Amino acid sequence: MNRLSNDDRAKILHMLCEGMSIRAITRLTGASKNTVAKLLIDAGKACAAYHDANVRNVEAKRVQVDEIWSFTYAKQKNVATAKAAPEEAGDTWTWTALDADSKMILSYLVGGRDAEYAVAFIQDLADRVVNRFQLTSDGLNAYIGAVEDAFGDDIDFAQLVKVYGNTPGAPGRYSPPECIGSQRRRVRGRPDMDHVSTSYVERSNLTMRMHMRRFTRLTNGFSKKVENHAHAVALHMMYYNFVHIHKTLRVTPAMAAGVTDRLWEIADIAKLVEDAEAAPKKRGSYKKS
């Protein structure tokens, strides 16, 4: 197999970041499905490593957290009857923490929606922000213990609890319940109740759903492996934070947050993949055949 040039990698990565499916990319570029899938995996690993190493010591005033649903291999209700379903099949949740001022995704995690993942997610957020800040979450109870474990009393924490009613008329198969109101609830510290909101992070989650084929509803573009789902999320986060110019801020979120002083291009993400390939292997390591 011929090695892709950096320009070809950048072109394919840009298509992935704009929501195109792997099969559509193979039709447009002529690259094989395996080549595109491997590039996604390599880019996801490189982007996750860069985010982990460089999105540190961030100063933030207001942070919003939320979870967005998707599924791997089959929906949860169908896993029991699905043929050869892997262990991680079913509901797959992506946790995101967004700085309400810079619009940067500070932390993200792919996994389940339970206390264990909440603790890991909030602890990762705590490791990246250096100052005391105001945190807003939805009404998920798992956040309460996770925030206490990670921050103690060194945080101003509130929850926005939405109240849902019955869907009017005959509900369709995919009709969501109607939100008829919300309640702001102080949990820890002294949060400014006027800024208790999850609007920005929910809008960011909508961007994720529009820019990643794996999140598109009512299609067969869903992830078949949770690892590939996580790689796609890591690539999107890198693109969103460092490449995509926010319409209101007129800079990238990473620039607004002070994490970088320059505008990245897709070619820079492709360069991360190239650098990762060129990195020296640890002594004694080997490649499985």
N, C-alpha and C positions, 0 to 999 in steps of 0.2 A: 504494500500500500504506500503510495506517495505521501510525503509529509506535506501538510497544508502550510502555505506561506502565512506570514503574520497578517497580511491584508485579507486573505481568505478567511482566516480565523475571525478577524474583526467583523467581516461581513456577516458570517454565520451567527456570531454572538449578538450582533445588533438585531438580527431577525428574531432570535430567541427572546431578547429583551423587549421586543415590540409585540410579543404575543403569538408569533407564528409557531405552528406545530412542526415537529421534527420531519414528518413526511412532506409537508409543504416546502420546507427548506431544501430537502433532497431534490424535489422536483425543480426548484428554481436555480440551485447551484450546481447540481450534478454530483454533489458529494454523497457518499453512501450513508445509509441510516446509521450504521455502526460508527462511522467517522463523526457524524454530528452528535450522536449520543456520548461518545468518548470525550469530545470537546466540551460538552456540557458538564460532564463529571469532573474533568480536569479544571475547568474554569470555576466550578462551584467550590472545589477544594481550595484553589488559590485565593478566591474571593473571601471565603470563610476565614482562612489563615490571615489574610491582610486585615480584615475587620477586627479579628480578635487581637491582633498585635498593635493596631494603630488607633482604634477608636477607644482611647483611654484618657483619663484625666480631663473629661469633658465637664464644662460648667453649664448647668441648666437651671432654669427657674421653675418651669412647669413641665411635667412629663405626664403623658397619657399612655395607658396600656390597654390592650384589647387582644382578643383571640379571633381568628378567622378560620372557618371550617372548610375542609375538603375531605376527600377520601382516597384511600390507596387500594387498588385492585378491585374492590367491591365495596358497596355501601355496607354499613355495619349490620343492617338487618338481613343482608344477603350473604354474609360471610359464612354462616353455618352450612349453607347449601352450595357455596361456590366451589368449583373444581380446582384442586391443587392450590388453595388460597395460602399465601405465606403467613407467617406468624404475625406480621405487622399489618395485615389487611384490616380494612375498616376505617373508622373515623380518624382523620389526621388533622390536628390543629396547629396553626402557626401563631405563636405568641409574639407580639410586637410592642416595643416601647418607643414612643415618638416624643421628641422635644417640641413642644408646642410653638416655640419661637423660631427656631431654625428649621423646623420640619424634618430634622434628621432622625432616621431610625437608629437609636442608640444600641438596642439589643433585640435579638430575635431568637426563637427556639421552635423547632418542629417536633411534635410528639403528641402525647395525650393531653386531655384537659382535666387534670386531677391535681391533688396537693403536691405530689412529688415533682411534677413538671413546674408547678407554680413556684416552688421553693428554688429550683434550679434557675428559672427565668429571672426572678426578682433578685437573686444573689448575683447573677451576671450583670444585671443593671446596676446594682450597688457597687460592683467592682469597676464600673466605667465612669461614674459621675462622682466628682470630688467634693461637691458642696451640698449643703442641705437644700432640698427642693420640695415643691409641692407635687404630689402624685395623685392622679385620679384614675380609678379603674371602674369597670362595671360592677354589678352586684355579686360576682362570683365569690363565694365564701372562702375559697382556697387562698385568695389574695391576703386575707386578714392575717393568718398565721405566717405566711411567707414574708410579708412586709415586716412583721414584728421580729422574725428571726434575722432578717438581713439588716434592718436599720435600728431596731429598738425604738427609742423615743426621738432619734435624730432625723425626723421626717415629718412633713405635714401631709397627711393622707386622708382622702375622702373618696367616697364611692357615689357614682351616679346610678341609681337603681331605676330601671325602666319598668313601667307598669303596662302590661299587655291585656287587651280585651279580646273578645271573639271576633273573628272575621265576618263582616256583614255579608248577608246573602249566602248563596251557595258557594262555599270555598272551593277553589280549584285545587288540583293536586299539589301544586307548589306555592299556594298562596300563604304568605307569612301572616302571623297574627298582627293585629293592628296595635300600634303603640299609642296608648291613650293618655300617657303622662309619664313623669319621672320624679324621683325624689332624690335630693342631695343629702348625703349622710356623712357627717364627720366621724372619722375612725381614730386617728391619732394626730397629735400636734394641734396646730392652729391654721388650718387651710383657709385661704380666701374663698369663700363660698361662691363669689361671683365668677371665679375661674374654675369651678368644678364642672368639667366637660370632657367628653370623649369624642367630640366632633372631628378634630383633626386626625386622630388615629383611625377613626372609622373611615374617613375619606381616603387615608393612605391605604387602608385595606381594600377599598374599592379599586384603587389604582393597581394593587397587586392582582386583583381578580381580572382586570382588563388587560394587564401586561404579561400574564402567565397563562399559557394555554391550559395548564394542568388545573387551574382554578375555574375555568369556564364551565358553567352549569349546562346540563342537558346535552353533553357531547361525549364522545369516546376519547377525549384527550386527557383523561385523568391519569394520574401516575400509577404505574404497575408495581413500582418498588419505592418504598419510603425513602431510601437513600438518594435516589434520583430526584425525588420531590425536594429533599433538603438541599441538594446541589442547585436546583432551579431557583429556590428561594434565595440562596446565598448570592447567586449571580444577579438576581433582581435587586437585592439590597445594595449591592455595589453600584449597579447602574443608577438606581434611584438616588443614592447618597452622593455620588461623586461625578456622575455624567449628566444626568437630567437637570436642566435648569428650571427651577421653580418659577412659575409664572408671576407670582406676587413678589417674591424676594429678588428675582432677576439674577440670582446666583444659584449654585447648587446647595443643597442642605449642608454638605460637608464644609463648604466655604463659609456659610453663614454661622456654623457652629465653631469655626476656627480649627477644624481638624486638618484642613489643607488650605493652601493659599493659591491654588491654581485650578483651572477648569480641566477636568479629565476628559479624555476621549475614549471611544470603544477600543481603539488601538492600545491604550494604556492597560486595559483589562487583558487584552490578548498578550501583552508583554508580561503580565503577571504569570500567565500560563507558561510562556517561554522560559521565564526565569526559574519557575518551579521545576521545569524539566532539566534545566542546566545545573540545578543545585547538586552539589556532591552528595553521593549516597553515604550513609553511615557504614563504617568498616564492619564487615561481617554480614551485611545485608545481602539479600539475593532476590531475584525475581522468579516467581513461580512460572513454570511453563504451562 
